[in-house]
């Protein structure tokens, strides 16, 4: 069965403001004087949160500010800041991931944590709750905790049980919830009011009540269904959806410290340990990391995270450490780091390879260089060329992010004649003298220099893509040459590999044929240079 912890923070808004003022050196909030937060609602200015002194004087959230001042003339107030309260609760949820990777906020003043299978790491469920309560108390937060097999059950225990910390063993949830008021089921106020009018004040009174009679007592079927749904969720008869704050990665390593780390060197040492553990997990699964995150939790409930990406899957610890090591210096150590986690957010299959006889040498690959450049300069600063399904040379590749995966289609270079290593961004026109009209050049002029051809191979004919011919579209326009107007439609190309008397090799093509009916003469261009 699941084991869920519900954390209720009844005075979160006021205690967050206390911490904020203490950090900024502002006026302190005394617990001995009535204090409340005020928010602007449709009905005017209302109290949104009150301290214990206010509650003892009869002031409760929802009371208008005018009525509150009439009851308590010495009431001190401050504007409510729900956005800051939500941010603080979210930060607290991230900090609480030291206890469980599966957790989230619960309403505006609580958290839930799924500790199934992890309590033994803290010495048991009781020890875990004591540690959690003690840490939150050091942060100046008042807490009430409940632990049960269902989220609704734990939620009810945290907010309505007499003890500030209550643990319910498996299969005992029904008896634990029986004495609690029906408000603990998280029902709408109108439904709660109707239940009380029917004499149903405790959850246990709903257990043996025939469901058909319950539906008849309500004015609407939806209200009766809401009661039954909440009751079944609390007792574990129906599943309740729980959406974790972040999906738990399949590959992660965690490391906690008895005393907080206060130097970056300590974090790097912890990173090296985590990288080794993570890579062993990846190796067992035959996977390699493509994107990583290092998460560091500070003892003051804040956290920091740094990420790194890889152009190809890897599970080499030294390589993963190198990518994150420079970014570790950017972490604000604060009051010290007491928990670290390294996770592979994205992985790809990676077969095992032996890189050395001793297994200690790291294999030098282009991906190692790419990863280092990208993580130092940024993703947008490093680009790679990827093949694209086109026979037209200038369209046969595309520039993409260095971390983009290879497409499913790849060109088989073995079936094509050799291509030059240097391809011009735009073909440049040539002046050519050929022995026969349809033959290779005997001489050509490029960039005002005349070259005599001693060897020629070809032609390799590349026809225009048929769908472009049908639609009348074109590629990037070629520069004008000779007597051509440059307005002719797409024409076939005949490519030749030439070598001049100095040993230089060129890749040239003739666009168009002499027997073309469009009236435009063929044009010669240089498209690339061989090494």
URQUIUR-V267823 format. One record per residue. RES is the residue in three letters. SS is DSSP state (2 for helix, 1 for strand, 0 for the rest). D_CENTER is the distance of its C-alpha to the mean C-alpha in Angstrom with 1 decimal. Layout:
BEGIN
((RES;SS;D_CENTER) (RES;SS;D_CENTER))
END
This chain:
BEGIN
((UNK;0;29.2) (UNK;0;26.1) (UNK;0;26.4) (UNK;1;24.7) (UNK;1;25.1) (UNK;1;25.4) (UNK;1;25.4) (UNK;1;27.4) (UNK;0;27.7) (UNK;0;30.8) (UNK;0;31.2) (UNK;2;27.6) (UNK;2;28.4) (UNK;2;31.6) (UNK;2;30.4) (UNK;2;27.4) (UNK;2;30.1) (UNK;2;32.2) (UNK;2;29.6) (UNK;2;28.9) (UNK;2;32.7) (UNK;2;33.3) (UNK;2;30.7) (UNK;2;32.3) (UNK;0;35.8) (UNK;0;36.6) (UNK;0;39.0) (UNK;0;38.4) (UNK;0;38.3) (UNK;0;41.1) (UNK;0;40.9) (UNK;0;44.7) (UNK;0;44.6) (UNK;0;43.3) (UNK;1;40.0) (UNK;1;37.8) (UNK;1;35.0) (UNK;1;35.9) (UNK;1;33.9) (UNK;1;35.3) (UNK;1;35.4) (UNK;0;37.4) (UNK;0;40.3) (UNK;1;40.3) (UNK;1;39.3) (UNK;1;38.3) (UNK;1;37.4) (UNK;1;33.8) (UNK;1;34.0) (UNK;1;37.0) (UNK;0;37.9) (UNK;2;40.2) (UNK;2;43.3) (UNK;2;42.6) (UNK;2;42.2) (UNK;2;45.5) (UNK;0;47.1) (UNK;0;46.0) (UNK;0;43.2) (UNK;0;40.2) (UNK;0;37.0) (UNK;0;38.0) (UNK;0;41.4) (UNK;1;42.4) (UNK;2;42.8) (UNK;2;46.5) (UNK;2;47.3) (UNK;2;45.4) (UNK;2;47.5) (UNK;2;50.6) (UNK;2;50.0) (UNK;0;48.8) (UNK;0;50.1) (UNK;0;48.6) (UNK;0;45.0) (UNK;1;42.5) (UNK;1;39.4) (UNK;1;36.3) (UNK;1;34.0) (UNK;0;31.1) (UNK;0;27.6) (UNK;2;25.3) (UNK;2;22.3) (UNK;2;22.7) (UNK;2;23.2) (UNK;2;20.0) (UNK;2;18.1) (UNK;2;20.1) (UNK;2;19.4) (UNK;2;15.7) (UNK;2;16.1) (UNK;2;18.5) (UNK;2;16.2) (UNK;2;13.7) (UNK;2;17.0) (UNK;2;18.3) (UNK;2;15.8) (UNK;2;18.6) (UNK;0;20.5) (UNK;0;18.0) (UNK;0;14.5) (UNK;0;15.1) (UNK;1;15.8) (UNK;1;15.5) (UNK;1;17.9) (UNK;0;21.2) (UNK;0;22.8) (UNK;0;23.5) (UNK;0;24.9) (UNK;1;23.5) (UNK;1;20.9) (UNK;1;20.9) (UNK;1;20.1) (UNK;1;20.6) (UNK;0;22.6) (UNK;0;24.0) (UNK;0;25.1) (UNK;0;24.0) (UNK;2;26.9) (UNK;2;29.1) (UNK;2;27.0) (UNK;2;28.2) (UNK;0;31.7) (UNK;0;31.5) (UNK;2;30.4) (UNK;2;33.0) (UNK;2;32.0) (UNK;2;28.3) (UNK;2;29.2) (UNK;2;31.7) (UNK;2;29.2) (UNK;2;26.6) (UNK;2;29.4) (UNK;2;30.8) (UNK;2;27.7) (UNK;2;27.1) (UNK;2;30.8) (UNK;2;30.6) (UNK;0;28.1) (UNK;0;30.8) (UNK;0;29.3) (UNK;0;31.5) (UNK;0;30.0) (UNK;1;31.2) (UNK;1;29.7) (UNK;1;30.2) (UNK;1;29.4) (UNK;1;30.2) (UNK;0;29.3) (UNK;0;27.9) (UNK;2;25.6) (UNK;2;28.4) (UNK;2;30.9) (UNK;2;29.0) (UNK;2;28.4) (UNK;2;32.1) (UNK;2;33.2) (UNK;2;31.2) (UNK;2;32.7) (UNK;2;36.2) (UNK;0;37.3) (UNK;0;40.0) (UNK;0;38.5) (UNK;0;35.5) (UNK;1;33.9) (UNK;1;34.7) (UNK;1;33.8) (UNK;0;34.9) (UNK;0;35.5) (UNK;0;34.6) (UNK;0;37.0) (UNK;0;38.3) (UNK;2;36.0) (UNK;2;38.8) (UNK;2;41.3) (UNK;2;38.9) (UNK;2;38.0) (UNK;2;41.6) (UNK;0;42.9) (UNK;0;40.0) (UNK;1;40.5) (UNK;2;39.2) (UNK;2;36.9) (UNK;2;34.7) (UNK;2;33.6) (UNK;0;31.6) (UNK;0;34.0) (UNK;0;34.9) (UNK;2;37.8) (UNK;2;40.2) (UNK;2;39.6) (UNK;2;40.2) (UNK;2;43.3) (UNK;2;44.7) (UNK;2;44.1) (UNK;2;46.0) (UNK;2;48.8) (UNK;0;49.1) (UNK;0;49.5) (UNK;0;46.2) (UNK;0;44.9) (UNK;1;43.4) (UNK;2;40.7) (UNK;2;43.2) (UNK;2;45.6) (UNK;2;43.3) (UNK;0;43.3) (UNK;0;46.7) (UNK;0;47.0) (UNK;0;47.5) (UNK;2;44.6) (UNK;2;46.9) (UNK;2;48.8) (UNK;2;45.7) (UNK;2;44.8) (UNK;2;48.4) (UNK;2;48.3) (UNK;0;45.4) (UNK;0;46.0) (UNK;0;42.9) (UNK;2;41.4) (UNK;2;37.8) (UNK;2;38.6) (UNK;2;40.1) (UNK;2;37.1) (UNK;2;34.8) (UNK;2;36.9) (UNK;2;37.0) (UNK;2;33.2) (UNK;2;32.4) (UNK;2;35.2) (UNK;2;34.0) (UNK;2;30.4) (UNK;2;31.8) (UNK;2;34.1) (UNK;0;31.6) (UNK;0;33.5) (UNK;0;30.6) (UNK;0;26.9) (UNK;0;24.7) (UNK;0;21.2) (UNK;0;18.6) (UNK;0;15.0) (UNK;0;13.0) (UNK;0;10.9) (UNK;0;8.0) (UNK;0;8.9) (UNK;0;10.9) (UNK;0;10.4) (UNK;0;13.7) (UNK;1;14.4) (UNK;1;14.4) (UNK;1;17.3) (UNK;1;18.3) (UNK;1;21.2) (UNK;1;23.0) (UNK;1;26.0) (UNK;1;29.3) (UNK;1;29.5) (UNK;1;26.8) (UNK;1;26.2) (UNK;0;27.5) (UNK;0;27.2) (UNK;2;24.7) (UNK;2;26.9) (UNK;2;26.2) (UNK;2;22.4) (UNK;2;23.0) (UNK;2;25.3) (UNK;2;22.8) (UNK;2;20.2) (UNK;2;22.9) (UNK;2;23.6) (UNK;2;20.0) (UNK;2;19.7) (UNK;2;22.9) (UNK;2;21.9) (UNK;2;18.6) (UNK;2;20.5) (UNK;2;23.2) (UNK;2;20.9) (UNK;2;19.5) (UNK;2;23.2) (UNK;2;24.4) (UNK;2;22.0) (UNK;0;22.8) (UNK;1;19.2) (UNK;1;17.9) (UNK;1;14.6) (UNK;1;13.0) (UNK;1;9.9) (UNK;1;10.1) (UNK;1;9.3) (UNK;1;12.5) (UNK;1;12.6) (UNK;1;16.1) (UNK;1;17.6) (UNK;1;20.8) (UNK;0;23.9) (UNK;0;24.0) (UNK;0;21.0) (UNK;0;18.6) (UNK;1;15.8) (UNK;1;14.3) (UNK;1;11.4) (UNK;1;11.6) (UNK;1;9.8) (UNK;1;11.9) (UNK;1;12.2) (UNK;1;15.2) (UNK;1;17.4) (UNK;1;18.7) (UNK;1;17.9) (UNK;1;19.4) (UNK;0;20.3) (UNK;0;22.7) (UNK;2;22.2) (UNK;2;23.9) (UNK;2;21.8) (UNK;2;18.5) (UNK;2;20.2) (UNK;2;21.5) (UNK;2;18.2) (UNK;2;17.0) (UNK;2;20.5) (UNK;2;21.1) (UNK;2;18.0) (UNK;2;19.2) (UNK;0;22.0) (UNK;0;19.8) (UNK;0;19.0) (UNK;0;21.3) (UNK;0;23.1) (UNK;0;24.5) (UNK;0;26.6) (UNK;0;25.2) (UNK;1;22.2) (UNK;1;23.1) (UNK;1;20.1) (UNK;1;17.7) (UNK;1;15.1) (UNK;1;13.9) (UNK;1;11.5) (UNK;1;11.0) (UNK;1;7.6) (UNK;1;9.7) (UNK;1;13.4) (UNK;1;16.6) (UNK;1;20.2) (UNK;0;22.2) (UNK;0;25.9) (UNK;0;27.7) (UNK;0;29.8) (UNK;0;32.4) (UNK;0;32.1) (UNK;0;35.2) (UNK;0;38.1) (UNK;0;37.0) (UNK;0;33.2) (UNK;0;32.6) (UNK;0;32.4) (UNK;0;29.1) (UNK;0;29.4) (UNK;0;29.3) (UNK;0;27.5) (UNK;2;26.4) (UNK;2;22.8) (UNK;2;23.3) (UNK;2;24.6) (UNK;2;22.0) (UNK;2;19.2) (UNK;2;21.2) (UNK;2;21.9) (UNK;2;18.4) (UNK;2;17.0) (UNK;2;20.1) (UNK;2;20.7) (UNK;0;17.4) (UNK;2;16.1) (UNK;2;18.5) (UNK;2;21.5) (UNK;0;21.6) (UNK;1;22.4) (UNK;1;23.8) (UNK;1;26.3) (UNK;1;25.6) (UNK;1;28.5) (UNK;0;29.1) (UNK;0;31.7) (UNK;0;34.6) (UNK;0;38.0) (UNK;0;38.4) (UNK;2;37.6) (UNK;2;35.9) (UNK;2;33.6) (UNK;0;32.9) (UNK;1;29.8) (UNK;1;26.8) (UNK;1;24.8) (UNK;1;21.0) (UNK;1;18.0) (UNK;0;18.8) (UNK;0;15.7) (UNK;0;16.6) (UNK;0;17.9) (UNK;0;21.6) (UNK;0;23.0) (UNK;0;24.9) (UNK;0;28.2) (UNK;0;29.6) (UNK;0;33.0) (UNK;0;35.7) (UNK;2;37.4) (UNK;2;40.2) (UNK;2;41.7) (UNK;0;42.0) (UNK;0;44.4) (UNK;0;43.1) (UNK;0;40.9) (UNK;0;41.2) (UNK;0;38.6) (UNK;1;39.0) (UNK;1;38.5) (UNK;1;39.6) (UNK;1;37.2) (UNK;1;40.1) (UNK;1;43.2) (UNK;1;46.3) (UNK;1;49.7) (UNK;0;52.6) (UNK;1;56.4) (UNK;1;57.6) (UNK;1;61.0) (UNK;1;61.1) (UNK;0;64.2) (UNK;0;63.6) (UNK;0;61.5) (UNK;0;59.1) (UNK;0;59.0) (UNK;0;56.8) (UNK;1;57.5) (UNK;1;60.4) (UNK;1;59.6) (UNK;1;56.9) (UNK;1;56.1) (UNK;1;52.7) (UNK;0;52.1) (UNK;0;55.9) (UNK;1;56.5) (UNK;1;58.6) (UNK;1;57.7) (UNK;1;59.8) (UNK;1;58.2) (UNK;1;59.6) (UNK;1;57.2) (UNK;1;55.3) (UNK;1;53.1) (UNK;1;52.2) (UNK;1;51.8) (UNK;1;48.4) (UNK;1;48.2) (UNK;1;44.9) (UNK;0;45.4) (UNK;0;43.4) (UNK;0;40.7) (UNK;2;42.7) (UNK;2;40.3) (UNK;2;40.5) (UNK;2;44.2) (UNK;2;44.4) (UNK;2;42.2) (UNK;0;43.9) (UNK;0;40.6) (UNK;0;40.6) (UNK;0;38.6) (UNK;0;38.5) (UNK;0;42.2) (UNK;0;44.3) (UNK;0;46.7) (UNK;0;50.3) (UNK;0;52.8) (UNK;0;56.6) (UNK;0;58.0) (UNK;0;54.8) (UNK;0;53.7) (UNK;0;50.0) (UNK;0;50.1) (UNK;0;50.6) (UNK;0;48.1) (UNK;0;46.0) (UNK;0;48.3) (UNK;0;48.1) (UNK;1;47.7) (UNK;1;49.7) (UNK;1;48.1) (UNK;1;50.3) (UNK;1;49.7) (UNK;1;52.3) (UNK;1;53.7) (UNK;1;56.1) (UNK;0;58.9) (UNK;0;56.8) (UNK;0;54.4) (UNK;0;51.5) (UNK;1;49.7) (UNK;1;48.3) (UNK;1;46.5) (UNK;1;48.3) (UNK;1;48.6) (UNK;1;51.1) (UNK;1;49.7) (UNK;0;52.2) (UNK;0;55.4) (UNK;0;59.0) (UNK;0;59.9) (UNK;0;57.1) (UNK;0;58.7) (UNK;0;56.6) (UNK;0;59.0) (UNK;0;56.5) (UNK;0;57.3) (UNK;0;54.8) (UNK;1;52.7) (UNK;1;51.8) (UNK;1;48.5) (UNK;1;47.1) (UNK;1;43.4) (UNK;1;42.7) (UNK;1;44.3) (UNK;0;44.4) (UNK;0;44.1))
END
